[in-house]
Amino acid sequence: MRLLARLPYDTVFNTVYAALKINLCLVAACLPLLATLALSGSSPLQSWPFYTALSALCGPAAAAAFAAFRALSDGEHHVARTFWTTYRTAFSRSLAVAAAAAAAVIVLAADFQLALGSPFGAVTPLLALLIALVAATTTALLAAEAKPTWKTTLACAYLSIRYWYLSLANLAILGILAAAIVAKPAIGLFLLPAPALYAVWANTRHLTATLH
């Protein structure tokens, strides 16, 4: 009973409530992509270049969620306001980062498909690593709120390679989240995004600590 009395119920409730609000904000911000996935009759894998390009719209949403996590860790519980303020102010920057990453992934993935089963099949591991590096670098740029210059991009790429285990963990978390959204939309959209992205943000904050 004494242990139960010591549990910080207010803190737990506020954290869970904040996570739910962030999930709803993410759903609203990514609605164009989600609506297209729901209404399209084709498999995302069959039309992967189109969905990869459209996923650039999730860049501002991810940057806003990372800012909300930062505010929450500082004791600010008005996460929805922080989310939409950051979404508005960082929209152009984060969309440019995500769009450039989507374009790079489309080119690399197309080359990967062409190389499979061809005399150039030996380059497929390198192409796969480059795709992973683009995803890790993009995540670092969005989480660090860094201005997308060549210097910061190269720094984030270097740090993503140096702390490869954190980058690998982030990619695994994002992959599981994407699979959950496709397989179980209700759970994947309304329960998992905030915890998953928080873990990604926490890893990336350590990864990019030297940029601040």
C-alpha positions in Angstrom: 0.0 0.0 0.0 2.8 2.4 0.8 4.4 1.6 -2.6 1.1 2.4 -4.4 0.7 5.6 -2.4 4.2 6.7 -3.7 3.4 6.2 -7.4 3.3 9.5 -9.2 -0.1 9.0 -10.7 -0.4 12.6 -11.9 2.9 12.2 -13.8 1.9 8.9 -15.3 -1.5 10.3 -16.4 -0.1 13.5 -17.8 2.6 11.6 -19.8 0.0 9.1 -21.2 -2.4 11.9 -22.0 0.4 13.9 -23.7 1.3 10.8 -25.8 -2.3 10.4 -27.0 -2.4 14.1 -28.0 0.8 13.7 -29.9 -0.6 10.6 -31.7 -3.7 12.6 -32.7 -1.6 15.5 -34.0 0.6 13.1 -36.0 -2.5 11.5 -37.6 -3.9 14.9 -38.5 -0.6 16.1 -39.9 -0.1 12.9 -42.0 -3.7 12.7 -43.1 -2.9 13.1 -46.9 -0.7 10.0 -46.8 -3.0 8.0 -44.6 -6.0 8.9 -46.7 -4.2 7.8 -49.9 -3.2 4.5 -48.3 -6.8 3.9 -47.1 -8.5 4.8 -50.4 -6.0 3.3 -52.8 -6.7 -0.2 -54.0 -3.1 -1.0 -54.8 -0.5 -2.4 -52.4 2.0 0.2 -51.0 4.8 -2.1 -52.2 3.5 -2.1 -55.8 3.5 1.7 -55.9 6.4 2.3 -53.6 7.9 5.3 -55.5 4.7 7.2 -55.2 4.3 6.5 -51.5 7.9 7.2 -50.8 7.5 10.6 -52.4 4.3 11.3 -50.6 5.9 10.3 -47.3 7.9 13.5 -47.5 4.8 15.2 -46.0 5.5 13.3 -42.8 8.8 15.2 -42.3 7.2 18.3 -40.8 5.1 16.0 -38.6 8.1 14.1 -37.3 10.0 17.4 -36.6 6.9 18.7 -34.7 6.7 15.5 -32.6 10.4 15.7 -31.7 9.9 19.3 -30.6 6.9 18.2 -28.5 9.0 15.5 -26.8 11.7 18.1 -26.1 9.1 20.4 -24.5 7.6 17.4 -22.5 11.0 16.5 -21.1 11.4 20.1 -20.0 8.1 19.9 -18.0 5.8 21.5 -20.6 2.5 19.5 -21.0 0.9 21.7 -23.6 2.4 19.4 -26.3 -0.3 20.0 -28.9 0.4 23.7 -28.9 4.1 23.0 -29.2 3.5 20.5 -32.0 1.5 22.8 -34.2 3.7 25.8 -33.5 6.8 23.8 -34.6 4.8 22.3 -37.5 4.1 25.7 -38.8 7.4 27.4 -38.2 9.6 24.5 -39.4 7.4 23.3 -42.2 9.5 24.5 -45.1 12.8 23.4 -43.6 11.6 19.9 -42.6 9.7 19.3 -45.8 12.8 20.2 -47.8 14.8 17.7 -45.8 12.2 15.0 -46.1 11.7 15.6 -49.9 15.4 15.4 -50.6 15.6 12.2 -48.6 12.6 10.7 -50.4 14.2 11.6 -53.8 17.5 10.0 -52.8 15.7 6.8 -51.6 13.7 6.5 -54.8 16.9 6.7 -56.9 18.8 4.3 -54.7 15.9 1.8 -54.4 15.4 1.9 -58.2 19.0 1.2 -58.7 18.8 -1.6 -56.1 15.9 -3.2 -58.1 17.8 -3.0 -61.4 21.0 -4.4 -59.8 19.2 -7.5 -58.4 19.7 -10.5 -60.6 22.0 -8.6 -62.9 25.8 -8.6 -63.3 25.8 -5.6 -61.0 24.3 -7.5 -58.1 27.4 -7.1 -56.0 26.5 -3.4 -55.4 23.2 -4.2 -53.8 24.6 -4.3 -50.2 26.2 -0.9 -50.8 22.9 0.5 -52.1 21.0 -0.9 -49.1 23.5 0.7 -46.8 23.2 4.0 -48.5 19.4 3.9 -48.2 19.7 3.2 -44.5 22.2 6.1 -44.2 19.9 8.5 -45.9 17.1 7.5 -43.5 19.3 7.8 -40.4 20.7 11.2 -41.5 17.3 12.5 -42.2 16.1 11.5 -38.8 19.1 13.2 -37.2 18.5 16.4 -39.1 14.8 16.5 -38.2 15.4 15.7 -34.5 18.3 18.1 -34.1 16.4 21.1 -35.6 19.5 21.7 -37.7 19.5 24.0 -40.7 19.8 21.7 -43.7 23.2 22.9 -45.0 25.9 20.7 -46.5 27.9 21.0 -43.3 25.1 19.9 -41.0 24.1 17.1 -43.4 27.6 15.7 -43.5 27.9 16.0 -39.8 24.7 14.1 -39.2 25.7 11.5 -41.7 29.1 11.1 -39.9 27.4 10.9 -36.5 24.9 8.3 -37.8 27.8 6.1 -39.0 29.8 6.7 -35.8 26.9 5.8 -33.6 25.7 3.1 -35.9 24.0 1.1 -33.2 21.7 4.0 -32.4 21.0 4.5 -36.0 20.2 0.8 -36.4 17.9 0.8 -33.4 16.1 3.9 -34.8 15.6 2.2 -38.2 14.3 -0.9 -36.6 11.8 1.1 -34.5 10.6 3.0 -37.5 10.3 -0.2 -39.5 8.2 -1.9 -36.8 6.0 1.2 -36.5 5.4 1.3 -40.3 4.6 -2.4 -40.3 2.2 -2.0 -37.4 0.4 0.9 -39.1 -0.1 -1.3 -42.3 -1.1 -4.4 -40.4 -3.1 -2.9 -37.5 -4.0 0.7 -38.4 -5.9 1.4 -35.1 -3.0 0.3 -32.9 -0.4 1.6 -35.2 -1.9 5.0 -35.5 -3.3 5.8 -32.1 -1.1 3.9 -29.6 2.4 3.3 -31.0 3.6 6.5 -32.8 4.4 8.6 -29.7 6.3 5.8 -27.8 8.2 4.8 -30.9 9.1 8.3 -32.0 10.1 9.2 -28.4 12.6 6.3 -28.4 13.9 7.5 -31.8 14.1 11.1 -30.5 16.0 10.0 -27.3 18.5 8.0 -29.4 19.0 10.8 -31.8 19.4 13.4 -29.1 22.4 11.5 -27.8 23.6 11.0 -31.4 23.5 14.7 -32.3 24.6 16.0 -28.9 27.8 17.4 -30.3 25.9 19.6 -32.9 24.5 21.8 -30.1 
